[in-house]
Amino acid sequence: MDVVTLAEAGYTHDAEDAIWIPEVAARRWVILTKDKAIRRDSLELRAVLAAHAYYFTLGGGNYTGAEMAEIILHHGATMERLVLHRAPPIVAQLNRHELLVRTSDGSLQAAKRRRR
């Protein structure tokens, strides 16, 4: 995985979601965040859906950096499969044990894990 932070992409930490999400989605980049605002109907969620973005968020806000890396690596193959084989938008939540994908009705459904 090549990782680019918002700062490295030229955005400030307080950049508005309605600005950076469509621009990042247009580059076909995957958004990976620990921002939990996406869980409820929000401006951020609407921006992700309208931009047809690939959006993955870590389910718990209290993970250490090492724990976040472990979770991302654990689900890496499944994330890759989703991005390669499903049209955006994709809104998903990762936690230690599962990757949950938001369905069109707003519910979360576990994605089948792909092993490498």
MARPAZA-729953 format. One record per residue (C-alpha): x, y, z. Coordinates in steps of 0.001 Angstrom, whole numbers, plus 500000, padded with zeros to 6 digits. Layout:
BEGIN
XYZ ...
***
This chain:
BEGIN
500000500000500000 501155503476499229 499920505827501923 499488509559501424 498327511753504278 495975514660503701 498874516992504439 501066515265501848 498223515601499341 498155519358499979 495248519660502427 495223521149505913 494001519107508889 490836521213508998 490053520957505274 486333520720504599 485078517243503708 483012518659500838 486278519861499246 488841517114499777 486622514005499539 485506514629495918 489046515566494881 490565512450496462 487790510263495030 488432511703491550 492013510408491868 490531506950492640 492365506950495967 491009504945498884 490155507017501940 491259505407505194 490405507261508372 489530506899512025 486861509598511737 483583508192513066 481277510899511662 480527508665508693 478562506272510909 475555508535510971 473897510492508220 476157513491507925 477571515949505445 480623513717505293 478558510670504363 476731512630501681 480082513853500301 481426510276500158 478320508976498397 478103511872495941 481809511581495071 481607507796494612 484505507357497033 486095504292498559 485864505096502281 487148502844505065 487057503886508700 488495502227511782 485667501267514120 487313502195517391 488809505568518155 491058504333520923 493406502153518862 497139502763519085 499100503276515880 500344499684516044 496796498367516553 495517500398513596 498304499041511390 497513495479512507 493806495911511695 494530497444508285 496956494657507386 494513492027508674 491806493314506312 494077494454503467 493195491668501025 489460492115501644 489733495881501161 491647495316497932 489018492869496653 486228495337497401 487999498182495601 488888496067492589 485536494311492188 482845496678493453 481880499999492019 482060502955494365 480825504312496581 481997501898499234 481604502869502876 483078500348505284 484124500048508896 487080497971510069 487572496544513523 489749493797514949 487518490960513802 485528492075510786 485084494515507962 481534495842507756 480232497338504507 477372499816504528 474540498618502308 472164500785500284 469608500707503120 472216502031505593 472769498790507476 476183497186507944 476962493770506492 480115491739507159 482323491316504102 483723487863503518 487367487949504467 489867487119501805 493096485515502917 496372486071501172 
***
